């Protein structure tokens, strides 16, 4: 491709609204342009990289036994109503009506559509297992799109779905696709970890996220410092043991704490440690009132709360609602003398508190010398807090450390969540109707592009791995008006393309400094500069990844390129 014939609109300045490296560089190097908040056009270079990522995905998915199809982005509301997600998915689901007032959604995901297809086409266990995937645009109305392609409202995704007659079949395919995902991200050159995760609005259990390690990641990974254990911080169980202090229990006392609401304010006012205080929060769990207790130096993990109740919706009660139910505002809540229509659920650490502090359910009052079991007893204990750095690793090996990560893939064991709700059943060997068992597997294709850009760059621009670079070789004649340079550049361009290389030639009438800066910014692995020694058939070869420069005669160029480029 000649640069004058394509569209590569590079920028010298960093766009003001681009916060992270990948966003800045993909805009500056002309790989994409923003059309609206969270909505981007992929320019020719960006499209080429996307195609290479998609090719890797297709190769690995096909090798794992999955078959590609394409489903509509416009989905009937009735399908989402069948699954129950029309009402529970949330405002991220983009909804619309046609001219006949029929309701539709723009596909945020395709569990409903694929389940409806398979229930109509597959009736016997003899057709199972079946694994299908697509690569398609998805739509989610993110409240705050940010970080370019990492959190957008329109994005490209590979989603796959598997259907099974039994759990053993699902487990086998899940492992195959887990391996395929590992291969995909490894082939993309990414530094990633597969971590235990929460299924969220998808439903199901036994899920893993594939997280690219990056300081700009919005997810926190909890990992062992001595083993392979890794989990999203939301899902990491706490296995710490809590021992009660041996001090004698003192008499419960109510203390006036005017204007003191936070744990820090209350503990400082009473001269107590945060770990001796109880943090009390009222949640609505599928409409049920639940007072959740954690130690003052811990934070409530609402995912664990949701999983404990196997709930669909978990949310903090509104301040007015809290005051109506418990008689005071947030900051004065506590577990003593709570009405019977409020369940109390506490983290294990709360049970080890002796002579602690909690709200008195009366404005500006707290209890001191609180002792669980004596002062309140109608309570259930479970793991409800976020794991912390330094906690024991859940696998029993080492201690927990934290890292930031960008989620690029997610695999789920859905079970019968959708097949039962939507009537996707089959006849087993005995002629009995059974719900299909499902798996779901997603990769953010455009997000993977951004994650690669986030990990592969330097102060001059992008540093694409060879197998993802939009072109392998950048041929740059320094002066296109110089006859010997122009001819040698054209000859090299033609010869290298015949040898199977993807070549971009900068035939623009631009200053050499502009051409070299653009080349570094774009990040093509090998640059061949045709300059003053063109008459002697000598060119300069520069490697983008390490800056190495070699002068080579045209006759030996192919041999050098064969050594430099892996041919991936």
C-alpha positions as CSV (number, residue, x, y, z in Angstrom):
1,X,0.0,0.0,0.0
2,X,1.3,3.5,-0.9
3,X,0.8,6.0,1.8
4,X,-0.6,8.6,-0.6
5,X,-3.4,6.2,-1.5
6,X,-4.7,5.5,2.0
7,X,-5.9,7.5,5.0
8,X,-3.4,7.7,7.9
9,X,-4.3,11.0,9.7
10,X,-1.5,11.4,12.2
11,X,-1.5,14.1,14.9
12,X,1.5,15.8,16.4
13,X,-0.4,16.9,19.6
14,X,-2.0,14.6,22.2
15,X,-5.8,15.0,22.1
16,X,-7.0,16.8,25.3
17,X,-9.6,14.1,26.3
18,X,-7.3,11.1,25.8
19,X,-6.2,10.1,29.3
20,X,-4.2,6.9,28.8
21,X,-1.4,5.9,26.4
22,X,-3.3,3.5,24.2
23,X,-6.1,6.1,23.6
24,X,-3.6,8.9,22.9
25,X,-1.4,6.8,20.5
26,X,-4.3,5.2,18.6
27,X,-5.7,8.6,17.9
28,X,-2.3,10.3,17.2
29,X,-1.2,7.4,14.9
30,X,-4.4,7.6,12.9
31,X,-5.8,4.2,13.8
32,X,-9.2,5.5,14.9
33,X,-11.3,8.6,15.3
34,X,-14.0,9.4,17.8
35,X,-17.5,10.0,16.4
36,X,-19.3,10.4,19.7
37,X,-18.6,9.7,23.3
38,X,-17.6,6.0,23.5
39,X,-18.2,5.5,19.7
40,X,-15.2,5.3,17.3
41,X,-14.5,4.7,13.6
42,X,-11.6,2.4,12.8
43,X,-9.4,3.9,10.2
44,X,-7.5,1.7,7.6
45,X,-4.6,0.9,10.0
46,X,-6.9,0.2,12.9
47,X,-9.0,-2.1,10.7
48,X,-6.0,-4.1,9.6
49,X,-4.9,-4.7,13.2
50,X,-8.5,-5.7,14.1
51,X,-8.5,-8.2,11.2
52,X,-5.3,-9.8,12.5
53,X,-6.7,-10.2,16.0
54,X,-9.9,-11.6,14.5
55,X,-7.8,-14.1,12.4
56,X,-6.0,-15.4,15.5
57,X,-9.3,-15.7,17.3
58,X,-10.9,-17.6,14.4
59,X,-7.9,-20.0,14.1
60,X,-8.0,-20.9,17.8
61,X,-11.8,-21.1,18.0
62,X,-12.0,-23.3,14.9
63,X,-9.2,-25.5,16.3
64,X,-11.3,-25.9,19.6
65,X,-14.3,-27.1,17.6
66,X,-16.4,-24.0,17.5
67,X,-18.3,-22.9,14.3
68,X,-18.8,-19.3,13.3
69,X,-22.2,-17.7,12.6
70,X,-23.6,-14.2,12.6
71,X,-26.7,-13.1,14.6
72,X,-28.6,-9.8,14.5
73,X,-27.6,-6.8,16.5
74,X,-31.3,-5.8,16.7
75,X,-33.0,-8.1,19.2
76,X,-36.7,-8.5,20.1
77,X,-37.6,-7.4,23.5
78,X,-39.7,-10.6,23.9
79,X,-36.6,-12.7,24.0
80,X,-35.1,-10.6,26.8
81,X,-38.4,-10.7,28.6
82,X,-38.4,-14.5,28.4
83,X,-35.0,-14.7,30.1
84,X,-36.0,-12.0,32.7
85,X,-33.2,-9.7,31.8
86,X,-35.3,-7.0,30.1
87,X,-36.0,-5.7,33.6
88,X,-32.8,-6.7,35.4
89,X,-30.0,-5.9,33.0
90,X,-30.1,-2.2,33.8
91,X,-29.8,1.1,31.8
92,X,-26.7,-0.1,29.9
93,X,-29.1,-2.0,27.6
94,X,-30.0,0.3,24.7
95,X,-33.7,0.0,24.0
96,X,-35.7,1.3,21.1
97,X,-39.1,1.0,19.4
98,X,-39.9,0.6,15.7
99,X,-42.6,2.4,13.8
100,X,-45.2,-0.1,15.1
101,X,-44.2,0.5,18.7
102,X,-42.6,-2.9,19.0
103,X,-39.7,-2.9,21.5
104,X,-36.2,-3.9,20.6
105,X,-32.7,-3.8,22.1
106,X,-29.4,-3.3,20.5
107,X,-27.4,-6.4,21.3
108,X,-25.3,-6.0,24.5
109,X,-24.8,-9.7,24.4
110,X,-26.5,-12.6,22.6
111,X,-27.5,-15.3,25.1
112,X,-31.2,-14.8,24.4
113,X,-30.9,-14.9,20.6
114,X,-28.6,-18.0,20.5
115,X,-30.8,-19.8,23.0
116,X,-33.9,-19.1,20.8
117,X,-32.1,-20.3,17.7
118,X,-30.9,-23.6,19.2
119,X,-34.2,-24.4,21.0
120,X,-35.9,-24.3,17.5
121,X,-33.3,-26.3,15.7
122,X,-31.8,-28.9,18.1
123,X,-34.1,-31.5,19.7
124,X,-32.0,-34.5,20.4
125,X,-28.9,-35.3,22.5
126,X,-27.4,-36.7,19.3
127,X,-26.8,-33.1,18.1
128,X,-25.0,-32.1,21.2
129,X,-22.5,-30.8,22.2
130,X,-22.5,-27.8,19.9
131,X,-20.3,-24.7,20.0
132,X,-21.0,-21.5,18.0
133,X,-19.4,-18.1,17.9
134,X,-19.6,-14.8,16.1
135,X,-17.5,-11.6,15.8
136,X,-19.9,-8.6,15.9
137,X,-20.5,-5.1,17.1
138,X,-22.1,-4.8,20.6
139,X,-23.8,-1.8,22.2
140,X,-23.9,-0.8,25.9
141,X,-25.0,2.6,27.1
142,X,-22.1,3.1,29.5
143,X,-22.7,5.9,32.0
144,X,-19.2,7.2,31.7
145,X,-17.4,6.0,28.6
146,X,-13.6,6.5,29.1
147,X,-10.2,5.3,28.2
148,X,-10.9,5.1,24.5
149,X,-11.6,1.5,23.4
150,X,-11.4,0.2,27.0
151,X,-14.9,1.4,28.0
152,X,-17.0,2.3,25.0
153,X,-20.7,2.3,24.1
154,X,-20.1,0.5,20.8
155,X,-17.4,-2.1,20.5
156,X,-16.4,-5.3,18.7
157,X,-16.7,-8.6,20.5
158,X,-16.3,-12.3,19.9
159,X,-19.0,-14.1,21.7
160,X,-19.4,-17.9,21.8
161,X,-22.0,-20.2,23.2
162,X,-21.9,-24.0,23.8
163,X,-24.8,-26.4,24.4
164,X,-24.5,-29.7,26.2
165,X,-26.4,-32.8,27.3
166,X,-24.5,-33.1,30.6
167,X,-22.1,-31.3,32.9
168,X,-19.1,-33.4,31.9
169,X,-19.5,-32.3,28.3
170,X,-19.6,-28.6,29.4
171,X,-16.5,-29.1,31.6
172,X,-14.6,-30.5,28.6
173,X,-15.5,-27.7,26.2
174,X,-15.0,-25.1,28.9
175,X,-11.4,-26.3,29.3
176,X,-10.9,-26.4,25.5
177,X,-12.0,-22.8,25.2
178,X,-10.1,-21.7,28.3
179,X,-7.0,-23.1,26.5
180,X,-8.0,-21.4,23.2
181,X,-8.3,-18.1,25.0
182,X,-4.9,-18.5,26.6
183,X,-3.4,-19.3,23.2
184,X,-5.2,-16.2,21.6
185,X,-3.8,-13.7,24.2
186,X,-0.4,-15.4,24.1
187,X,-0.3,-15.0,20.3
188,X,-1.2,-11.4,20.7
189,X,1.9,-11.0,22.9
190,X,0.0,-9.9,26.0
191,X,1.1,-10.2,29.6
192,X,-2.1,-11.6,31.1
193,X,-3.5,-13.7,33.9
194,X,-6.6,-15.9,34.0
195,X,-8.4,-15.1,37.2
196,X,-11.5,-16.4,39.1
197,X,-14.4,-14.0,38.4
198,X,-18.0,-13.1,39.0
199,X,-20.5,-13.8,36.2
200,X,-22.5,-10.6,36.8
201,X,-25.6,-10.0,34.7
202,X,-24.8,-13.1,32.6
203,X,-25.7,-15.5,35.4
204,X,-24.1,-18.9,35.9
205,X,-21.0,-19.9,37.9
206,X,-17.4,-21.2,37.5
207,X,-16.2,-18.3,35.5
208,X,-12.7,-16.9,34.7
209,X,-11.6,-13.5,33.4
210,X,-8.6,-13.0,31.2
211,X,-6.9,-9.9,32.5
212,X,-4.1,-7.9,30.8
213,X,-1.8,-6.5,33.5
214,X,-1.8,-2.7,33.3
215,X,-1.7,0.2,35.7
216,X,-4.7,1.8,33.9
217,X,-6.8,-1.3,34.4
218,X,-10.2,-0.7,36.1
219,X,-10.2,-4.1,37.8
220,X,-8.0,-5.3,40.7
221,X,-6.5,-8.7,40.6
222,X,-5.7,-10.5,43.9
223,X,-2.9,-13.0,43.4
224,X,-0.6,-15.1,45.5
225,X,3.0,-14.1,45.8
226,X,4.1,-17.8,45.7
227,X,1.5,-19.7,43.6
228,X,-0.6,-19.4,40.5
229,X,-3.7,-18.4,42.4
230,X,-5.4,-15.3,40.9
231,X,-8.9,-13.9,41.2
232,X,-10.8,-10.7,40.6
233,X,-10.8,-8.9,44.0
234,X,-14.6,-9.3,44.0
235,X,-14.3,-13.1,44.0
236,X,-11.3,-13.8,46.2
237,X,-12.5,-15.6,49.4
238,X,-11.0,-14.5,52.7
239,X,-9.6,-17.4,54.7
240,X,-8.0,-15.4,57.5
241,X,-8.6,-16.7,61.0
242,X,-9.9,-14.3,63.7
243,X,-9.1,-14.9,67.4
244,X,-11.1,-13.1,70.1
245,X,-9.1,-11.0,72.5
246,X,-9.1,-12.5,76.0
247,X,-10.2,-9.2,77.8
248,X,-13.3,-9.4,79.9
249,X,-16.6,-8.2,78.5
250,X,-17.7,-4.8,79.8
251,X,-21.2,-3.4,80.2
252,X,-22.8,-1.9,77.1
253,X,-22.9,1.9,77.1
254,X,-24.6,4.4,74.9
255,X,-22.4,7.4,74.0
256,X,-23.4,10.7,72.4
257,X,-21.4,11.2,69.2
258,X,-22.7,14.5,67.8
259,X,-22.1,14.8,64.0
260,X,-19.8,11.8,63.9
261,X,-20.8,9.5,61.0
262,X,-17.8,7.8,59.5
263,X,-15.7,5.1,61.1
264,X,-12.8,7.5,61.2
265,X,-14.8,10.2,62.9
266,X,-16.4,7.9,65.5
267,X,-13.2,6.0,66.3
268,X,-11.2,9.2,66.8
269,X,-14.0,10.7,69.0
270,X,-14.3,7.6,71.2
271,X,-10.6,6.8,71.1
272,X,-11.1,3.4,69.6
273,X,-9.4,1.5,66.8
274,X,-11.2,1.1,63.5
275,X,-10.9,-2.6,63.7
276,X,-12.8,-2.6,67.0
277,X,-15.8,-0.8,65.3
278,X,-18.6,-2.3,63.4
279,X,-19.6,-0.8,60.1
280,X,-23.4,-1.3,59.5
281,X,-25.1,-0.8,56.1
282,X,-28.6,-1.5,55.0
283,X,-29.0,-3.3,51.7
284,X,-32.0,-4.2,49.6
285,X,-31.5,-7.8,48.4
286,X,-34.2,-8.7,45.9
287,X,-36.4,-6.3,47.9
288,X,-35.5,-7.9,51.3
289,X,-34.0,-5.6,54.0
290,X,-30.6,-6.9,55.1
291,X,-28.3,-5.1,57.6
292,X,-24.8,-6.0,56.7
293,X,-22.0,-5.8,59.3
294,X,-18.3,-5.7,58.6
295,X,-15.3,-4.6,60.8
296,X,-14.6,-0.9,60.6
297,X,-11.3,-1.4,58.7
298,X,-13.0,-3.6,56.1
299,X,-15.3,-2.9,53.1
300,X,-18.5,-4.7,52.2
301,X,-18.1,-6.9,49.1
302,X,-21.6,-6.7,47.5
303,X,-20.8,-9.5,45.1
304,X,-20.3,-11.9,48.0
305,X,-23.6,-10.6,49.4
306,X,-25.3,-11.2,46.1
307,X,-23.9,-14.7,45.9
308,X,-24.8,-15.6,49.5
309,X,-28.5,-15.0,48.7
310,X,-28.3,-16.1,45.1
311,X,-29.9,-12.7,44.4
312,X,-30.7,-10.9,41.2
313,X,-30.5,-7.3,42.5
314,X,-28.5,-6.0,45.4
315,X,-28.3,-2.3,46.2
316,X,-27.8,0.0,49.1
317,X,-31.0,1.3,50.6
318,X,-31.6,5.0,49.9
319,X,-31.0,7.4,52.9
320,X,-34.7,8.2,53.3
321,X,-35.5,4.5,53.2
322,X,-32.8,3.7,55.7
323,X,-34.2,6.3,58.1
324,X,-37.7,5.0,57.7
325,X,-36.8,1.4,58.4
326,X,-34.1,1.8,61.2
327,X,-35.0,5.2,62.6
328,X,-31.8,7.0,61.9
329,X,-29.5,8.0,59.1
330,X,-26.5,6.2,57.7
331,X,-23.6,6.6,60.2
332,X,-25.6,5.7,63.3
333,X,-26.8,2.3,62.2
334,X,-26.1,-0.8,64.3
335,X,-27.3,-4.4,65.0
336,X,-28.8,-3.9,68.5
337,X,-32.6,-4.1,68.9
338,X,-33.2,-4.3,65.1
339,X,-36.8,-5.0,64.1
340,X,-37.7,-8.5,63.0
341,X,-38.3,-7.6,59.3
342,X,-34.6,-6.8,58.9
343,X,-32.2,-9.7,58.5
344,X,-28.7,-9.3,60.0
345,X,-25.7,-10.7,58.1
346,X,-22.2,-10.3,59.4
347,X,-18.7,-10.9,58.2
348,X,-16.7,-13.5,60.1
349,X,-14.4,-10.8,61.5
350,X,-17.3,-9.2,63.4
351,X,-17.8,-12.3,65.5
352,X,-14.3,-11.9,67.0
353,X,-14.9,-8.3,68.2
354,X,-14.8,-7.8,72.0
355,X,-16.0,-4.5,73.6
356,X,-16.5,-3.0,70.2
357,X,-18.3,0.1,68.9
358,X,-21.4,0.4,66.7
359,X,-24.3,2.7,65.9
360,X,-27.2,2.8,68.3
361,X,-29.9,3.3,65.6
362,X,-30.5,6.7,67.2
363,X,-29.3,9.9,65.6
364,X,-25.8,10.9,66.9
365,X,-25.5,8.0,69.3
366,X,-23.2,5.0,69.3
367,X,-22.7,2.0,71.6
368,X,-19.4,1.1,73.2
369,X,-18.5,-2.2,74.8
370,X,-20.6,-4.0,72.3
371,X,-20.2,-7.8,72.2
372,X,-21.7,-10.0,69.5
373,X,-23.7,-12.9,70.9
374,X,-24.5,-11.0,74.1
375,X,-25.8,-7.7,72.7
376,X,-27.2,-9.1,69.4
377,X,-27.6,-12.7,68.5
378,X,-30.1,-13.2,65.6
379,X,-27.3,-13.0,63.0
380,X,-25.7,-15.2,60.4
381,X,-22.0,-15.1,59.7
382,X,-20.2,-15.5,56.3
383,X,-17.4,-14.1,54.2
384,X,-18.6,-10.6,53.3
385,X,-15.5,-8.4,52.9
386,X,-13.0,-7.6,50.2
387,X,-9.7,-9.5,50.5
388,X,-6.7,-7.2,51.4
389,X,-3.0,-7.3,50.5
390,X,-1.2,-9.4,53.1
391,X,-4.1,-11.7,53.7
392,X,-3.4,-15.4,53.4
393,X,-3.9,-16.7,49.8
394,X,-7.1,-18.7,49.5
395,X,-5.2,-21.7,48.1
396,X,-3.1,-21.9,51.3
397,X,0.2,-20.8,49.5
398,X,1.7,-17.4,50.2
399,X,0.0,-14.1,50.8
400,X,-2.2,-11.9,48.6
401,X,-0.8,-9.1,46.5
402,X,-2.7,-6.7,44.2
403,X,-2.3,-5.8,40.5
404,X,-4.4,-3.8,38.1
405,X,-5.8,-5.4,35.0
406,X,-7.8,-4.8,31.8
407,X,-10.4,-7.5,31.2
408,X,-10.1,-8.7,27.6
409,X,-11.9,-12.1,27.9
410,X,-14.4,-13.9,30.1
411,X,-15.6,-17.5,30.1
412,X,-18.7,-18.7,32.0
413,X,-20.4,-21.9,32.8
414,X,-24.0,-20.8,32.5
415,X,-25.7,-24.1,33.3
416,X,-29.4,-24.0,32.6
417,X,-30.0,-20.3,33.5
418,X,-31.2,-19.5,30.0
419,X,-32.4,-22.9,28.7
420,X,-34.9,-23.3,31.5
421,X,-36.2,-19.8,31.3
422,X,-36.6,-20.0,27.5
423,X,-37.5,-23.6,27.0
424,X,-34.4,-24.8,25.2
425,X,-34.7,-28.6,25.8
426,X,-33.6,-31.9,24.2
427,X,-34.6,-35.5,24.4
428,X,-32.0,-37.7,26.1
429,X,-31.2,-41.3,25.5
430,X,-34.3,-42.4,27.3
431,X,-36.6,-40.0,25.4
432,X,-37.0,-37.7,28.4
433,X,-37.0,-33.9,28.0
434,X,-34.0,-32.2,29.6
435,X,-32.9,-28.5,29.6
436,X,-29.7,-27.9,27.7
437,X,-26.6,-27.0,29.7
438,X,-24.8,-23.9,28.4
439,X,-21.5,-22.2,28.4
440,X,-20.7,-18.6,27.3
441,X,-17.3,-17.3,26.2
442,X,-16.5,-13.6,25.3
443,X,-13.5,-11.7,24.0
444,X,-13.4,-7.9,23.6
445,X,-11.8,-7.7,20.2
446,X,-11.5,-3.9,20.0
447,X,-10.5,-3.9,23.7
448,X,-7.7,-6.4,22.9
449,X,-6.4,-4.0,20.3
450,X,-6.3,-1.2,22.9
451,X,-4.7,-3.6,25.5
452,X,-1.9,-4.4,23.1
453,X,-1.3,-0.7,22.4
454,X,-1.2,-0.1,26.1
455,X,1.5,-2.7,26.6
456,X,3.5,-2.1,23.4
457,X,4.6,1.5,23.1
458,X,7.5,3.8,23.9
459,X,8.0,7.6,24.0
460,X,8.0,7.7,20.1
461,X,4.8,5.8,19.5
462,X,3.4,2.3,19.1
463,X,5.5,-0.9,19.0
464,X,3.3,-3.6,17.4
465,X,4.2,-7.2,17.7
466,X,5.1,-8.5,14.2
467,X,1.9,-10.7,13.9
468,X,-0.4,-7.8,14.7
469,X,1.3,-4.9,13.0
470,X,-0.7,-3.3,10.2
471,X,2.3,-3.7,7.9
472,X,5.6,-5.6,8.4
473,X,7.8,-3.2,6.5
474,X,7.8,0.6,6.0
475,X,9.7,1.7,2.9
476,X,10.6,5.4,3.1
477,X,12.3,7.2,0.2
478,X,13.9,10.3,1.8
479,X,13.4,12.4,-1.4
480,X,10.7,11.2,-3.8
481,X,12.0,13.7,-6.4
482,X,15.4,12.1,-6.5
483,X,15.2,9.7,-9.4
484,X,17.5,7.0,-8.0
485,X,15.8,7.0,-4.6
486,X,12.3,6.9,-6.2
487,X,13.2,4.0,-8.5
488,X,14.9,1.9,-5.8
489,X,12.0,2.5,-3.4
490,X,9.5,1.4,-6.1
491,X,11.6,-1.7,-7.0
492,X,11.9,-2.7,-3.3
493,X,8.2,-2.1,-2.7
494,X,7.4,-4.4,-5.7
495,X,9.9,-7.1,-4.8
496,X,9.0,-7.3,-1.1
497,X,5.3,-7.6,-1.9
498,X,6.0,-10.4,-4.3
499,X,7.9,-12.1,-1.5
500,X,4.7,-12.0,0.6
501,X,5.6,-9.1,2.9
502,X,3.0,-6.5,3.9
503,X,4.6,-3.3,2.8
504,X,3.7,0.4,3.3
505,X,5.6,2.9,1.2
506,X,5.7,6.5,2.2
507,X,5.6,8.2,-1.2
508,X,4.4,11.5,0.2
509,X,6.2,14.7,-0.6
510,X,7.0,15.4,3.0
511,X,10.1,16.3,4.9
512,X,12.2,13.3,6.1
513,X,11.6,14.3,9.7
514,X,7.9,14.1,9.3
515,X,8.1,10.7,7.6
516,X,10.4,9.2,10.3
517,X,8.2,10.6,13.1
518,X,5.1,9.2,11.5
519,X,6.8,5.8,11.0
520,X,7.8,5.6,14.7
521,X,4.3,6.7,15.7
522,X,2.6,4.0,13.6
523,X,4.9,1.4,15.0
524,X,5.7,-0.8,11.9
525,X,8.4,-3.4,12.9
526,X,10.9,-2.7,10.1
527,X,11.7,0.6,8.4
528,X,13.8,0.6,5.2
529,X,15.1,4.1,4.4
530,X,16.1,4.8,0.8
531,X,18.5,7.7,1.0
532,X,21.7,9.2,-0.5
533,X,23.3,5.8,-1.1
534,X,20.4,4.7,-3.3
535,X,22.6,5.0,-6.4
536,X,24.8,2.3,-4.9
537,X,21.8,0.1,-4.0
538,X,22.4,0.6,-0.3
539,X,19.6,1.2,2.1
540,X,19.2,1.6,5.9
541,X,17.2,-1.0,7.8
542,X,16.0,0.1,11.3
543,X,14.2,-2.1,13.8
544,X,11.4,-0.3,15.6
545,X,11.5,-2.4,18.8
546,X,15.1,-1.7,19.7
547,X,16.3,1.0,17.4
548,X,19.0,-1.1,15.8
549,X,20.2,0.3,12.4
550,X,22.0,-1.7,9.6
551,X,23.2,-0.6,6.2
552,X,22.7,-3.3,3.7
553,X,23.0,-3.8,0.0
554,X,19.8,-4.5,-1.9
555,X,21.1,-8.0,-2.9
556,X,21.4,-9.0,0.8
557,X,18.2,-7.3,2.0
558,X,16.0,-10.4,1.6
559,X,18.3,-12.5,3.6
560,X,18.4,-9.9,6.4
561,X,14.7,-9.5,6.5
562,X,14.3,-13.3,6.7
563,X,16.4,-13.2,9.8
564,X,14.7,-10.2,11.3
565,X,11.1,-11.1,10.7
566,X,9.7,-14.3,12.2
567,X,7.1,-14.8,9.5
568,X,4.2,-15.0,12.0
